[in-house]
Amino acid sequence: IGRAIVETFAEAGARVVVSSRKLDACEALVQDIKKQGGDATAIACNVSSADDCVALAEGALKTYGAVDIFVGNAGVNPKFAPLGEIPLDAYQKVVDANIRGNLVLCQRLLPQMVTRKHGVILIISSVGGFVGTPGTGVYSMTKAANMSFVRTLATEYGQYGIRVNSIAPGLIVTDMARMFLENEPFRRKVEARTPLRRVGQPQEIASIALCLASDAGSFVTGQTLAVDGGSSISSPS
């Protein structure tokens, strides 16, 4: 999803900072973007580390002078288990990556957005934040927290022309979802209860991200948009 968003934004003319834990993967994507005539730079960051988040924000500002759009796409779920069995260290890892990283990055990027009276923050949440999902409780908790996070930021910073929204993807073809996608009975069950009768593609998240980050979404803030083929509004039966 992150790669699709970066490529879509770059194609639309944005100068992009590509970031993940693996610098080599980021640099490879940067080279691909540059071959297409885009402007991109790579900065490694483990969002579980507050220091890394600070370095990422400062590096982006140093490279481009300003950051107009921040997309928080990181998400981890190292342990699938009932909430009553989640080790506290696994819980903390999920919270640090899925919530604290977004907070630290926003705290570093918001001041220059306030000064310029312009900015967009977009957090990638999950439909798991809407419902209880056995085995992914901590992950879903953090995704629900991100929905509240954007509502609060939107009310606090709207007066400065800053818009804050989130996207809640359904089941999307990604590496993180591979264990679900390769479980044929589970996948068929999801597709059967999804009005569009299929799972989603990363580009379908990126297209919505571009809309919300551009002037096309200029009067939208504080919202969480489910991009899930309708699965979150259909009956489990």
Secondary structure, DSSP 8 states (H G I E B T S, - for coil): -HHHHHHHHHHTT--EEE--S-HHHHHHHHHHHHHTT--EEE----TT-HHHHHHHHHHHHHHHS--SEEEE--------S-GGG--HHHHHHHHIIIIIHHHHHHHHHHHHHHHHT-EEEEEE--GGGTS--TT-HHHHHHHHHHHHHHHHHHHHHGGGTEEEEEEEE-SBSSSTTHHHHT-HHHHHHHHHHSTT-S-B-HHHHHHHHHHHHSGGGTT--S-EEEESTTGGGS---
